[in-house]
C-alpha cells in the first residue's frame, strides 16, 4: 500500500505534465539538454530568440556547437590533466603574471575579484592542454 501511494505521487499527472528539459544531443554519451543550452547561453551573454522566431534555430545551433566544443575540449584535457605537474602549472602562472605585468599578490587579488581562488585557478590551468 505504501508502494502504491509512492507510485501515485511519483506518477506524472496528465493535467500537470510539462517538459522541464529534454536531451538535444550527446557527446560520448554525456547528454546535452535544453537546460544546458539555456545555461550556456546565459553564462556567455547569448540571447536565444523565442520559439517561432526565424533566428531561433540558428542561435540554438550556435550555442549547441559551443557546448559540444567545450565538452570535447574538457574530455581531451582530462586525458592529459594527470600529466601536468606542479612545476608546469607554476611556470604557466609565472608567465601569466609576467605577460600582465603583475606580481603574485596582484595576480591573486585579480583572481579574487573575478570570483576565483588561487587553487581553483591552478585547477583550471591543470585542466587545459599545454
C-alpha contacts under 8 A as a table, 3 or more apart, distances in Angstrom:
res1	aa1	res2	aa2	distance
1	X	4	X	5.04
1	X	5	X	6.29
2	X	5	X	5.09
2	X	6	X	6.18
3	X	6	X	5.05
3	X	7	X	6.10
4	X	7	X	5.07
4	X	8	X	6.09
5	X	8	X	5.05
5	X	9	X	6.27
6	X	9	X	5.14
6	X	10	X	6.12
7	X	10	X	5.03
7	X	11	X	5.75
8	X	11	X	5.29
9	X	12	X	7.97
12	X	16	X	7.44
12	X	17	X	6.02
13	X	16	X	5.31
13	X	17	X	5.64
14	X	17	X	5.31
19	X	22	X	6.98
20	X	35	X	7.97
21	X	33	X	6.02
21	X	34	X	5.31
21	X	35	X	5.61
22	X	33	X	5.19
22	X	34	X	5.63
22	X	35	X	7.73
23	X	26	X	7.68
23	X	31	X	6.13
23	X	32	X	5.62
23	X	33	X	4.18
23	X	34	X	6.52
24	X	31	X	7.51
24	X	32	X	5.70
24	X	33	X	5.27
24	X	34	X	6.45
25	X	31	X	5.96
25	X	32	X	5.16
25	X	33	X	7.09
26	X	29	X	5.49
26	X	30	X	5.12
26	X	31	X	4.16
26	X	32	X	5.36
27	X	30	X	5.07
27	X	31	X	6.54
27	X	32	X	7.65
27	X	68	X	6.73
27	X	71	X	7.05
27	X	72	X	7.31
32	X	36	X	6.01
32	X	37	X	7.52
32	X	67	X	7.96
33	X	36	X	5.04
33	X	37	X	6.51
34	X	37	X	5.04
34	X	38	X	6.32
35	X	38	X	5.08
35	X	39	X	6.11
36	X	39	X	5.08
36	X	40	X	5.99
37	X	40	X	5.22
37	X	41	X	6.06
37	X	60	X	7.36
37	X	63	X	6.37
37	X	64	X	6.39
37	X	67	X	7.55
38	X	41	X	5.17
38	X	42	X	6.15
39	X	42	X	5.13
39	X	43	X	6.04
40	X	43	X	5.10
40	X	44	X	6.11
40	X	63	X	7.08
40	X	67	X	7.12
41	X	44	X	5.23
41	X	45	X	5.91
41	X	46	X	4.62
41	X	47	X	6.53
41	X	48	X	7.25
41	X	63	X	6.41
42	X	45	X	5.06
42	X	46	X	6.01
42	X	47	X	7.41
43	X	46	X	7.75
47	X	59	X	7.87
48	X	56	X	6.04
48	X	59	X	5.71
48	X	60	X	6.48
49	X	53	X	6.06
49	X	55	X	6.50
49	X	56	X	4.85
49	X	59	X	7.40
50	X	53	X	5.82
50	X	56	X	6.31
51	X	56	X	6.23
52	X	56	X	7.14
53	X	56	X	5.37
54	X	57	X	7.01
55	X	58	X	5.50
55	X	59	X	6.24
56	X	59	X	5.22
56	X	60	X	6.04
57	X	60	X	5.12
57	X	61	X	6.01
58	X	61	X	5.12
58	X	62	X	6.25
59	X	62	X	5.13
59	X	63	X	6.32
60	X	63	X	5.15
60	X	64	X	6.07
61	X	64	X	4.99
61	X	65	X	6.08
62	X	65	X	5.07
62	X	66	X	6.35
63	X	66	X	5.04
63	X	67	X	6.30
64	X	67	X	5.08
64	X	68	X	6.17
65	X	68	X	5.13
65	X	69	X	6.13
66	X	69	X	5.12
66	X	70	X	6.18
67	X	70	X	5.11
67	X	71	X	6.14
68	X	71	X	5.11
68	X	72	X	6.08
69	X	72	X	5.18
69	X	73	X	6.08
70	X	73	X	5.06
70	X	74	X	6.02
71	X	74	X	5.02
71	X	75	X	6.14
72	X	75	X	5.11
72	X	76	X	6.14
73	X	76	X	5.07
73	X	77	X	5.98
74	X	77	X	5.14
74	X	78	X	6.12
74	X	127	X	7.51
74	X	128	X	7.95
75	X	78	X	5.23
75	X	79	X	6.74
76	X	79	X	5.40
76	X	80	X	7.20
76	X	129	X	7.83
77	X	80	X	5.36
77	X	81	X	5.93
77	X	127	X	5.54
77	X	128	X	5.51
77	X	129	X	5.28
78	X	81	X	4.94
78	X	82	X	7.54
78	X	127	X	6.32
79	X	82	X	7.35
80	X	83	X	5.17
80	X	84	X	6.80
80	X	127	X	7.76
80	X	129	X	6.74
81	X	84	X	5.54
81	X	126	X	5.72
81	X	127	X	5.26
81	X	128	X	7.36
81	X	129	X	7.52
82	X	85	X	7.44
84	X	88	X	6.30
84	X	89	X	7.15
84	X	126	X	6.08
84	X	130	X	7.96
85	X	88	X	5.48
85	X	89	X	6.55
85	X	126	X	7.96
86	X	89	X	5.01
86	X	90	X	6.02
87	X	90	X	5.05
87	X	91	X	6.10
88	X	91	X	5.07
88	X	92	X	6.12
89	X	92	X	5.12
89	X	93	X	6.21
89	X	122	X	6.66
89	X	125	X	6.40
89	X	126	X	6.42
90	X	93	X	5.20
90	X	94	X	6.07
91	X	94	X	5.01
91	X	95	X	6.17
92	X	95	X	5.14
92	X	96	X	6.26
92	X	125	X	7.76
93	X	96	X	4.96
93	X	97	X	6.21
94	X	97	X	5.09
94	X	98	X	6.27
94	X	104	X	7.93
95	X	98	X	5.01
95	X	99	X	6.06
96	X	99	X	5.12
96	X	100	X	6.18
97	X	100	X	5.24
97	X	101	X	5.87
97	X	102	X	5.12
97	X	103	X	6.08
97	X	104	X	6.84
97	X	107	X	6.46
98	X	101	X	4.92
98	X	102	X	6.39
98	X	103	X	7.70
99	X	102	X	7.99
102	X	105	X	7.96
102	X	106	X	5.65
102	X	107	X	6.09
103	X	106	X	5.31
103	X	107	X	6.16
104	X	107	X	5.06
104	X	108	X	6.23
105	X	108	X	5.05
105	X	109	X	6.11
106	X	109	X	4.97
106	X	110	X	6.17
107	X	110	X	5.13
107	X	111	X	6.32
108	X	111	X	5.04
108	X	112	X	6.29
108	X	117	X	7.55
108	X	118	X	6.10
109	X	112	X	5.07
109	X	113	X	6.22
110	X	113	X	5.03
110	X	114	X	6.33
111	X	114	X	5.10
111	X	115	X	6.34
111	X	116	X	5.04
111	X	117	X	6.23
111	X	118	X	6.78
111	X	121	X	7.63
112	X	115	X	5.00
112	X	116	X	5.17
112	X	117	X	5.90
112	X	118	X	7.88
113	X	116	X	7.48
116	X	120	X	6.11
116	X	121	X	6.51
117	X	120	X	5.12
117	X	121	X	6.26
118	X	121	X	5.06
118	X	122	X	6.27
119	X	122	X	4.97
119	X	123	X	6.22
120	X	123	X	4.97
120	X	124	X	6.29
121	X	124	X	5.05
121	X	125	X	6.25
122	X	125	X	5.04
122	X	126	X	6.10
123	X	126	X	4.97
123	X	127	X	6.17
124	X	127	X	5.08
124	X	128	X	6.48
125	X	128	X	5.38
126	X	129	X	7.71
